[in-house]
Amino acid sequence: MASVSAAEAVKSGLIPNTAELEVNKLFRACVKQQASDLHLKVGKPPMVRVNGSLRPLARGPIDDEEMVRLCYPLMNERSRKIFEKDGGADFAHTVPVDETVWRFRVNLLQQLGHMGMVARRVSAWIPDFEGLNLPPTIQSLCTYDQGMVLLAGVTGSGKSTTIASMLNWINKNYRKHILTLEDPIEFVFTEDKCLINQREIGLDVVDFEIGMKHAVREDPDVMLVGEMRDRETFMTAIHAAETGHLVFGTIHASSAASTIGRILDLFPQEMHSALRSAIAMNMKGIIAQKLLKSIKPGVGRVPTCEIMTFSPVVKKLILDEQDHKLGDAIRIGAEDGMQDFTQSLKILVDKELIDREVAMEVAPNREALKMALKGIDVSQGGIL
């Protein structure tokens, strides 16, 4: 069947005007199967990701007409304009399931002339550090009055969940004002000791730049500024950290050490020296994580975490442009709350949360992991 455009679908009456959307049946199936993601593609049956693996739902493939009928009603006017202009749109969608309202982070896309959808299920409750199997250092990074904490990793590595857990720990332990700027809002917080304001780009504020201008007048103690995807976002966030706020954000990077280069790549060479000074003075920690399939009953996936705290050694290496030595500083920095992926993987294997095969598959240094699993301390040695 030829591709059906959104405009044609509206004219032909394919899109029903109903409060209970047809696509919600698929969202509910995603929840019932405890899937993390829902994928819709023309020519394929709906697919869900369960414990990291994609599997089809028990029904036939989706054609163009059904795809438009399912997906187009999800968008509001703003999202429709963005979709028509850019060929894709991101937004949040909520679905009630058994008296619980579940949130999904939805991406609608065009591919080969067909509409498609990928939706990430956001947990209806925010797990604590222990429930996420996160290391103790995560808590200490929540206790600063000001500075920046970044979560690094690829899409689907659990960054948003970890940040939500950190913000909720602050919510339970301090009397502060937490302000979030999100596109879209994922976790919705229930206020405990903190006052919490969550602003969604496009819904509550026109764009991120305007949201940050407003933020400085809104007396926040803690801020979530979302993804560091461009120089404007990072500069605004680092300025907020310099002026007395604790700022959380995410960035696409494969490791804690490589995050420094990833930030610098956003800027021209002549700005790097000043940026290194700003990072060294204001960054409190970088957490890089990946999600791995668990072997423990009742636990779907667990994060392996690399943590770089900004000890005097780490600060000096960054100021001296010795980024290639950061990995060694992390490896021997246990006293400062640091750990690398090798050390994290060993802990997860020892706790019987993952098996050795999975650990070896993702290990950045398999020989070092083999030694660690044999009980040989790989943290010894200086910074080369």
C-alpha positions, 0 to 999 in steps of 0.5 A: 500500500502507498504511504498515507500522509497525515493530511490525507488521513485527516481529510479521509476521516481515518483519524477518529476524534475520540478521547480513548485512543486506539493505540492505547491498547498497544501501550497497555500490552507493553505495560502488561508484558513489562516491556521497556519499549514499544516499536511500530513499523509499517509491514511488521507487527507491533514489537516490544522490548522485554529485558533487552530483547525485541519480540512481536505481539501476537497480531498481524503487521501494521499497514500505512492506513492503520499506522496513521490512524494509531499514531497521528492522534497522539500529537498535539498541534505543536507536535504536528507542526514539528513532525510535518517540518522535521519528519519526527517529533518527541513528546510524552503520552500517558495511559491508565492501566489498572488504576495506575497512570503510565507515562511513555516517552514517544518518538514519531518518525518518518522512514522510507516514506512511512510513519513509525513510532518508538515509545519508551515506558517510564516507570510509574514509580521512582526506584531508590538507589538500592532498588536500581543496584547503584553504587554508594557514591551516587548518594554522595553526589546528591549532597552538594550545594552547587556544581554539576553532575552528568550522566553519560551513556547511549540512549536506553542506558538508564540515565533518566532513571538514575537522575530521577532516583537522585532527585527523589533522594534529595526530595526525601532528605532536604528542604530545597526547590527542585526545578526541571526543564524537560523535553518531554517530562518523563518521571513525575515527582511527588513532593516530600520535603522539597518544592518541585516544579517541572516544566515541559518544553513546548507545553509550559515554556516555549523553548529551553533558552527561555526556560533557563532565563526564567529559571534564574528568577525562580530561586531553584536550589537543584536543577535538571536541564536535560541533555547537553546536546549543544554549546548553548545548553552546556554553557547555560548549565555550567553558568547555573552551577557557577552561580550556586545551583546543583545542576544535573544533566545527561550527555551521550558519551561511552565513558566518564573519561571520554565525556570531557572530550565530548563536551569540548567537541561542542566548542571551538579550539580557542575556547577549550582552555577556559572550558577546562577551567570551568569543568575542573572548578564546577563539575562534581561527578560524571557517571557513565552507565550501561544496562545489562541483562540480569540473572537474578530472579525478579530483576530485569536489567542492572546498570554497570557504572563508571564513576569519576569524581572530581578529586584534586588528581582528576582536576589537575589532569583536566587542566593539564590536558592529560585526558588520556590519564583519566582512566587510570585516575578512575581505576585507582580512585576508590578512596574518592568514590571512583570505579571503572567499568571493570570494577563495576562488572566484578561487583555485579558478577560477585553479587550474582546479578549478571553472569560472566559471559555478559560481563565479558561481552561488555568489558572494555578490558577483558584481560583486566576483568579476568584478573579481577574475577580471579581476585587480583587487584587491578586498582594497584599502580600509579597514573602512567 
